[in-house]
Amino acid sequence: MDLPDDTVADVIRRLRRVEGQVRGIQQMLTEGRDCRDVVTQLSAANKALEQAGFTLVAAGLTWCLEDPERSAAEGYDLVDVQKMFTKLA
Protein backbone atom coordinates (compact mmCIF):
# COMPACT_ATOMS: atom_id res chain seq x y z
CA MET A 1 0.00 0.00 0.00
CA ASP A 2 1.36 3.37 -0.98
CA LEU A 3 0.61 5.73 1.89
CA PRO A 4 1.13 9.49 1.65
CA ASP A 5 4.12 10.81 3.59
CA ASP A 6 1.92 13.10 5.66
CA THR A 7 -0.24 10.14 6.72
CA VAL A 8 2.81 8.13 7.76
CA ALA A 9 4.17 11.14 9.68
CA ASP A 10 0.80 11.63 11.41
CA VAL A 11 0.59 7.97 12.48
CA ILE A 12 4.18 8.00 13.74
CA ARG A 13 3.43 11.17 15.72
CA ARG A 14 0.35 9.50 17.23
CA LEU A 15 2.31 6.36 18.13
CA ARG A 16 5.04 8.38 19.82
CA ARG A 17 2.37 10.13 21.86
CA VAL A 18 0.93 6.74 22.87
CA GLU A 19 4.41 5.55 23.76
CA GLY A 20 4.76 8.50 26.13
CA GLN A 21 1.33 7.83 27.59
CA VAL A 22 2.23 4.19 28.27
CA ARG A 23 5.45 5.22 30.00
CA GLY A 24 3.41 7.66 32.06
CA ILE A 25 0.98 4.90 33.01
CA GLN A 26 3.85 2.68 34.10
CA GLN A 27 5.19 5.51 36.24
CA MET A 28 1.75 6.09 37.73
CA LEU A 29 1.56 2.43 38.74
CA THR A 30 5.05 2.54 40.21
CA GLU A 31 4.07 5.59 42.25
CA GLY A 32 0.88 3.90 43.47
CA ARG A 33 -1.42 6.48 41.89
CA ASP A 34 -5.17 6.20 42.19
CA CYS A 35 -6.71 3.46 40.08
CA ARG A 36 -9.21 5.88 38.51
CA ASP A 37 -6.39 8.06 37.23
CA VAL A 38 -4.57 5.06 35.78
CA VAL A 39 -7.70 3.79 34.05
CA THR A 40 -8.34 7.26 32.61
CA GLN A 41 -4.86 7.27 31.10
CA LEU A 42 -5.26 3.71 29.81
CA SER A 43 -8.45 4.79 28.10
CA ALA A 44 -6.72 7.79 26.52
CA ALA A 45 -3.85 5.63 25.24
CA ASN A 46 -6.30 3.09 23.84
CA LYS A 47 -8.25 5.84 22.04
CA ALA A 48 -5.02 7.24 20.59
CA LEU A 49 -4.07 3.80 19.23
CA GLU A 50 -7.52 3.46 17.69
CA GLN A 51 -7.14 6.83 16.00
CA ALA A 52 -3.78 5.80 14.55
CA GLY A 53 -5.39 2.65 13.16
CA PHE A 54 -8.35 4.54 11.71
CA THR A 55 -5.98 7.00 10.05
CA LEU A 56 -4.16 4.14 8.35
CA VAL A 57 -7.35 2.41 7.25
CA ALA A 58 -8.83 5.66 5.92
CA ALA A 59 -5.69 6.21 3.85
CA GLY A 60 -5.92 2.62 2.65
CA LEU A 61 -9.52 3.02 1.60
CA THR A 62 -8.67 6.19 -0.28
CA TRP A 63 -5.79 4.43 -2.01
CA CYS A 64 -8.00 1.50 -3.00
CA LEU A 65 -10.72 3.73 -4.36
CA GLU A 66 -8.31 5.91 -6.34
CA ASP A 67 -6.70 2.97 -8.14
CA PRO A 68 -8.64 -0.25 -7.54
CA GLU A 69 -6.74 -2.29 -10.12
CA ARG A 70 -3.34 -1.44 -8.66
CA SER A 71 -4.47 -1.96 -5.07
CA ALA A 72 -5.97 -5.36 -5.94
CA ALA A 73 -2.80 -6.33 -7.77
CA GLU A 74 -0.80 -5.50 -4.64
CA GLY A 75 -3.10 -7.59 -2.45
CA TYR A 76 -5.26 -4.78 -1.08
CA ASP A 77 -8.61 -5.03 -2.74
CA LEU A 78 -11.42 -3.04 -1.19
CA VAL A 79 -12.80 -6.04 0.71
CA ASP A 80 -9.44 -6.58 2.44
CA VAL A 81 -9.22 -2.97 3.55
CA GLN A 82 -12.80 -3.09 4.78
CA LYS A 83 -11.84 -6.13 6.87
CA MET A 84 -8.99 -4.11 8.40
CA PHE A 85 -11.54 -1.45 9.33
CA THR A 86 -13.82 -3.97 11.05
CA LYS A 87 -10.88 -5.21 13.12
CA LEU A 88 -10.61 -1.72 14.57
CA ALA A 89 -14.32 -1.13 15.03
Backbone as ProteinMPNN parsed JSONL, in Angstrom:
{"seq_chain_A": "MDLPDDTVADVIRRLRRVEGQVRGIQQMLTEGRDCRDVVTQLSAANKALEQAGFTLVAAGLTWCLEDPERSAAEGYDLVDVQKMFTKLA", "coords_chain_A": {"N_chain_A": [[0.843, -1.168, 0.0], [0.586, 2.142, -0.849], [1.21, 4.724, 1.014], [0.534, 8.16, 1.753], [3.139, 10.494, 2.548], [2.528, 12.393, 4.541], [0.505, 11.132, 5.93], [1.808, 8.897, 7.003], [3.652, 10.244, 8.639], [1.868, 11.46, 10.416], [0.71, 9.212, 11.695], [2.98, 8.096, 12.895], [3.607, 10.184, 14.651], [1.351, 10.064, 16.312], [1.725, 7.498, 17.415], [4.079, 7.848, 18.84], [3.165, 9.597, 20.767], [1.404, 7.908, 22.109], [3.243, 6.084, 23.06], [4.578, 7.66, 24.946], [2.433, 8.091, 26.671], [2.011, 5.488, 27.631], [4.402, 5.017, 28.984], [4.036, 6.932, 30.962], [1.827, 5.85, 32.274], [2.942, 3.52, 33.318], [4.699, 4.693, 35.133], [2.879, 5.929, 36.803], [1.695, 3.681, 37.985], [3.893, 2.623, 39.323], [4.283, 4.614, 41.177], [2.071, 4.263, 42.705], [-0.367, 5.502, 42.144], [-3.792, 6.654, 42.099], [-6.276, 4.341, 41.163], [-8.379, 5.125, 39.464], [-7.285, 7.28, 38.076], [-5.26, 5.999, 36.663], [-6.727, 4.255, 35.04], [-8.098, 6.135, 33.514], [-5.993, 7.202, 32.027], [-5.175, 4.896, 30.677], [-7.408, 4.504, 29.073], [-7.254, 6.792, 27.455], [-4.842, 6.298, 26.081], [-5.552, 3.988, 24.705], [-7.582, 4.997, 23.04], [-6.056, 6.733, 21.495], [-4.431, 4.919, 20.117], [-6.41, 3.624, 18.628], [-7.194, 5.747, 16.977], [-4.881, 6.103, 15.461], [-4.9, 3.71, 14.039], [-7.341, 3.992, 12.609], [-6.682, 6.159, 11.02], [-4.744, 5.041, 9.348], [-6.303, 3.057, 8.041], [-8.241, 4.635, 6.782], [-6.628, 6.005, 4.96], [-5.849, 3.825, 3.471], [-8.285, 2.97, 2.378], [-8.858, 5.174, 0.756], [-6.717, 5.004, -1.023], [-7.278, 2.535, -2.256], [-9.699, 3.131, -3.522], [-8.951, 5.116, -5.284], [-7.276, 3.854, -7.121], [-8.24, 1.079, -7.985], [-7.483, -1.227, -9.437], [-4.676, -1.375, -9.266], [-4.375, -1.504, -6.459], [-5.654, -3.923, -5.894], [-3.997, -5.642, -7.307], [-1.749, -5.491, -5.752], [-2.535, -6.811, -3.55], [-4.405, -5.622, -1.914], [-7.343, -5.415, -2.122], [-10.553, -3.794, -2.101], [-12.277, -5.142, -0.326], [-10.497, -6.39, 1.436], [-9.349, -4.186, 2.754], [-11.606, -3.152, 3.946], [-12.065, -5.198, 5.765], [-9.887, -4.781, 7.459], [-10.713, -2.416, 8.609], [-12.973, -3.281, 10.065], [-11.722, -4.783, 12.005], [-10.755, -2.859, 13.673], [-13.014, -1.6, 14.557]], "CA_chain_A": [[0.0, 0.0, 0.0], [1.36, 3.371, -0.984], [0.615, 5.729, 1.894], [1.133, 9.493, 1.651], [4.123, 10.806, 3.587], [1.917, 13.098, 5.66], [-0.244, 10.138, 6.716], [2.808, 8.134, 7.763], [4.168, 11.137, 9.681], [0.802, 11.626, 11.407], [0.586, 7.974, 12.475], [4.177, 7.998, 13.738], [3.434, 11.169, 15.723], [0.355, 9.504, 17.232], [2.314, 6.36, 18.125], [5.038, 8.383, 19.824], [2.366, 10.128, 21.862], [0.933, 6.742, 22.865], [4.411, 5.548, 23.76], [4.756, 8.505, 26.127], [1.329, 7.826, 27.59], [2.233, 4.186, 28.269], [5.455, 5.218, 29.995], [3.411, 7.657, 32.064], [0.979, 4.899, 33.006], [3.849, 2.678, 34.097], [5.186, 5.515, 36.245], [1.754, 6.091, 37.728], [1.561, 2.432, 38.743], [5.055, 2.545, 40.211], [4.067, 5.588, 42.249], [0.883, 3.905, 43.469], [-1.423, 6.484, 41.894], [-5.174, 6.203, 42.193], [-6.71, 3.458, 40.083], [-9.213, 5.877, 38.514], [-6.388, 8.064, 37.227], [-4.566, 5.061, 35.777], [-7.701, 3.793, 34.046], [-8.34, 7.26, 32.609], [-4.858, 7.274, 31.104], [-5.261, 3.713, 29.809], [-8.453, 4.793, 28.1], [-6.721, 7.788, 26.516], [-3.854, 5.626, 25.239], [-6.304, 3.095, 23.836], [-8.251, 5.839, 22.043], [-5.022, 7.235, 20.59], [-4.071, 3.8, 19.234], [-7.521, 3.455, 17.69], [-7.143, 6.83, 15.995], [-3.781, 5.796, 14.546], [-5.394, 2.652, 13.156], [-8.349, 4.54, 11.706], [-5.981, 7.001, 10.054], [-4.158, 4.135, 8.352], [-7.354, 2.415, 7.249], [-8.833, 5.66, 5.921], [-5.691, 6.211, 3.851], [-5.919, 2.615, 2.652], [-9.525, 3.016, 1.603], [-8.673, 6.194, -0.28], [-5.794, 4.435, -2.008], [-8.003, 1.497, -3.002], [-10.725, 3.732, -4.359], [-8.314, 5.908, -6.337], [-6.704, 2.968, -8.141], [-8.644, -0.255, -7.535], [-6.743, -2.294, -10.116], [-3.337, -1.444, -8.657], [-4.465, -1.959, -5.071], [-5.966, -5.359, -5.935], [-2.796, -6.335, -7.77], [-0.796, -5.505, -4.637], [-3.104, -7.59, -2.448], [-5.26, -4.783, -1.077], [-8.608, -5.032, -2.741], [-11.421, -3.039, -1.195], [-12.8, -6.039, 0.715], [-9.442, -6.582, 2.439], [-9.22, -2.966, 3.552], [-12.804, -3.094, 4.781], [-11.84, -6.133, 6.873], [-8.991, -4.108, 8.404], [-11.545, -1.453, 9.333], [-13.817, -3.969, 11.054], [-10.877, -5.21, 13.124], [-10.606, -1.72, 14.573], [-14.318, -1.13, 15.034]], "C_chain_A": [[0.894, 1.238, 0.0], [0.69, 4.474, -0.179], [1.3, 7.071, 1.712], [2.082, 9.758, 2.824], [3.495, 11.506, 4.787], [1.088, 12.165, 6.535], [0.706, 9.333, 7.589], [3.34, 8.986, 8.913], [3.137, 11.326, 10.795], [0.687, 10.395, 12.293], [1.795, 7.807, 13.393], [4.08, 8.969, 14.91], [2.443, 10.648, 16.768], [0.943, 8.361, 18.062], [3.34, 6.82, 19.155], [4.306, 8.956, 21.024], [1.861, 8.984, 22.741], [2.079, 6.149, 23.675], [4.674, 6.349, 25.038], [3.664, 8.274, 27.157], [1.545, 6.513, 28.334], [3.347, 4.293, 29.31], [4.902, 5.953, 31.211], [2.542, 6.752, 32.914], [1.838, 3.985, 33.872], [4.363, 3.429, 35.319], [4.094, 5.712, 37.281], [1.575, 4.849, 38.595], [2.69, 2.284, 39.75], [4.869, 3.458, 41.418], [2.836, 5.272, 43.094], [-0.265, 4.885, 43.305], [-2.799, 5.829, 41.922], [-5.577, 5.43, 40.941], [-7.534, 4.205, 39.031], [-8.358, 6.696, 37.563], [-5.676, 7.172, 36.211], [-5.516, 4.599, 34.673], [-8.019, 4.908, 33.049], [-7.22, 7.36, 31.576], [-4.812, 6.071, 30.17], [-6.291, 3.929, 28.705], [-7.958, 5.775, 27.037], [-5.71, 7.153, 25.557], [-4.54, 4.696, 24.245], [-6.967, 3.882, 22.71], [-7.233, 6.369, 21.027], [-4.552, 6.143, 19.625], [-5.165, 3.558, 18.197], [-7.467, 4.511, 16.594], [-6.005, 6.622, 14.996], [-4.21, 4.727, 13.548], [-6.407, 3.166, 12.155], [-7.717, 5.44, 10.649], [-5.367, 6.147, 8.949], [-5.224, 3.513, 7.45], [-8.017, 3.421, 6.31], [-7.935, 5.936, 4.726], [-5.716, 5.013, 2.909], [-7.168, 2.583, 1.795], [-9.423, 4.028, 0.467], [-7.803, 5.655, -1.396], [-6.494, 3.397, -2.874], [-9.017, 2.098, -3.962], [-10.126, 4.539, -5.513], [-7.771, 5.033, -7.458], [-6.995, 1.52, -7.776], [-7.873, -1.397, -8.194], [-5.359, -2.477, -9.49], [-3.408, -1.989, -7.231], [-4.784, -3.455, -5.02], [-4.747, -6.161, -6.358], [-1.755, -6.453, -6.661], [-1.361, -6.204, -3.399], [-3.983, -6.808, -1.505], [-6.53, -4.416, -1.829], [-9.503, -4.423, -1.669], [-11.952, -3.897, -0.053], [-11.76, -6.249, 1.812], [-9.296, -5.363, 3.341], [-10.449, -2.786, 4.438], [-12.676, -4.037, 5.976], [-10.908, -5.524, 7.915], [-9.793, -3.123, 9.249], [-12.36, -2.152, 10.415], [-12.995, -4.516, 12.221], [-10.713, -4.092, 14.136], [-11.924, -1.309, 15.226], [-14.814, -1.967, 16.208]], "O_chain_A": [[1.844, 1.335, 0.777], [-0.279, 5.085, -0.631], [2.516, 7.125, 1.533], [1.85, 9.301, 3.943], [3.881, 11.246, 5.927], [0.977, 12.379, 7.743], [0.442, 9.114, 8.771], [3.464, 8.502, 10.038], [3.488, 11.35, 11.974], [0.577, 10.519, 13.513], [1.641, 7.416, 14.55], [4.43, 8.619, 16.037], [2.676, 10.78, 17.969], [0.693, 8.265, 19.264], [3.446, 6.232, 20.231], [4.76, 8.822, 22.16], [1.888, 9.078, 23.968], [1.903, 5.761, 24.83], [4.96, 5.773, 26.087], [3.923, 8.261, 28.36], [1.29, 6.432, 29.536], [3.242, 3.721, 30.395], [5.252, 5.639, 32.349], [2.522, 6.874, 34.139], [1.499, 3.709, 35.023], [4.452, 2.866, 36.41], [4.348, 5.669, 38.485], [1.332, 4.953, 39.797], [2.471, 1.87, 40.889], [5.25, 3.115, 42.536], [2.585, 5.943, 44.095], [-1.053, 5.078, 44.231], [-2.935, 4.614, 41.786], [-5.258, 5.818, 39.817], [-7.397, 3.941, 37.836], [-8.668, 6.797, 36.376], [-5.513, 7.544, 35.049], [-5.138, 4.559, 33.502], [-8.19, 4.64, 31.859], [-7.475, 7.577, 30.391], [-4.452, 6.207, 29.001], [-6.063, 3.576, 27.548], [-8.225, 5.594, 25.849], [-5.724, 7.44, 24.36], [-4.15, 4.627, 23.08], [-6.916, 3.47, 21.551], [-7.525, 6.442, 19.834], [-4.304, 6.415, 18.451], [-4.875, 3.316, 17.025], [-7.669, 4.205, 15.42], [-6.153, 6.933, 13.814], [-3.919, 4.827, 12.357], [-6.345, 2.818, 10.976], [-8.174, 5.473, 9.506], [-5.456, 6.483, 7.767], [-5.054, 3.455, 6.232], [-8.32, 3.09, 5.164], [-8.42, 6.085, 3.604], [-5.614, 5.17, 1.693], [-7.116, 2.213, 0.622], [-9.856, 3.759, -0.654], [-8.112, 5.827, -2.575], [-6.32, 3.384, -4.092], [-9.172, 1.623, -5.087], [-10.72, 4.633, -6.587], [-7.804, 5.43, -8.623], [-6.106, 0.806, -7.311], [-7.639, -2.427, -7.562], [-4.933, -3.6, -9.221], [-2.6, -2.833, -6.842], [-4.234, -4.175, -4.185], [-4.495, -7.241, -5.824], [-0.971, -7.402, -6.636], [-0.745, -6.192, -2.334], [-4.282, -7.275, -0.406], [-6.765, -3.247, -2.136], [-9.227, -4.534, -0.475], [-12.064, -3.419, 1.075], [-12.106, -6.282, 2.993], [-9.136, -5.498, 4.554], [-10.331, -2.312, 5.568], [-13.126, -3.713, 7.075], [-11.104, -5.721, 9.114], [-9.579, -3.01, 10.456], [-12.432, -1.676, 11.548], [-13.527, -4.692, 13.317], [-10.549, -4.35, 15.328], [-11.936, -0.738, 16.316], [-15.897, -1.711, 16.735]]}, "name": "protein", "num_of_chains": 1, "seq": "MDLPDDTVADVIRRLRRVEGQVRGIQQMLTEGRDCRDVVTQLSAANKALEQAGFTLVAAGLTWCLEDPERSAAEGYDLVDVQKMFTKLA"}
